Each structure stands twice: as C-alpha cells, then as structure tokens.
Amino acid sequence: MIETKEIKLYGSQSGDKYMREQYEKCHGYINDLTAFGWQPTQTASRTSGRSSQTVQIMARETSMPHYNDYRRLEEDYETAKGNIKYYSSMEASTVFLLLLLFIIPGVLYIAFKSSQKSNIEAHNYQCEQQMQKAVTTAKNIK
C-alpha cells in the first residue's frame, strides 16, 4: 500500500531574503523527509476560494523494509520540529518608554528579553539536534 503526504511549498528561490529563507527551509524539510522513505512524486496546485497554494506530493510504500522504524523516527523528527520556539524581538517604542519613564522596569525588560532570546536559541538548538539525529538514524537504516 502506498501512503501520500502533501507539503505546502513556500518562498521563492529568486525573491527577497525572507522568501529565499522560506524556500530553503521548505526544501530542506522535503530533503529530510526523504530519509524517512518519502519520495517526491509531483508538484500540484491546490485552490481554495481565490487563493492558490502549490504543494509537493510525496509517497512511500508501507510494505518497505523497516517501515515502522522510519515511521517512529519521523514522529520523533516532527515532535522536535513542533517544539521549536520563535523569539519576538524587543519593541523599540516599549524600551524607550520604559527607560524614559521607569528606568528600573526598562532595564528589567531588556534583561528579560535578552535572557528569553538566549533560552529560546538553546532550546531550538536542542530541537534541531534531535531532528538531525532522527534524520541520520533513518539514513543509516538499510
């Protein structure tokens, strides 16, 4: 039996910096999925109302050797990917107002945001390590 999965394609290879980053992340994800037995089959366009989304359709055979190992490793990968956190930077107007009116809360806010940023970076590094471990383990299954 063949199972399929649709991956939404984001970004543009020739766009601005943000669009190129989105393109690289999306294609990196598709490349990681190939380690779990998924194979890109075709690109399709899905329309919903007035908007259109391009998707990459991927397929894998459920009767392939080590299928359950691949599935388990893919779940580990997706769990780690889902745990990635995003940092929202300090608002310049908030910092200015807090420093202008209340020096101590302003300094505390800056310290808190700096600490939050480093904690999120450390957490995301661990998640990325787990994701890479799952991909490496899946690639070594043969």
Sequence and secondary structure as in RCSB ss.txt:
>XXXX:A:sequence
MIETKEIKLYGSQSGDKYMREQYEKCHGYINDLTAFGWQPTQTASRTSGRSSQTVQIMARETSMPHYNDYRRLEE
DYETAKGNIKYYSSMEASTVFLLLLLFIIPGVLYIAFKSSQKSNIEAHNYQCEQQMQKAVTTAKNIK
>XXXX:A:secstr
 EEEEEEE    TTS HHHHHHHHHHHHHHHHHHTTT EEEEEEEEEETTEEEEEEEEEEETTSTTHHHHHHHHH
HHHHHHHT        HHHHHHHHHH HHHHHHHHHHHHHHHHHHHHHHHHHHHHHHHHHHHHHH  
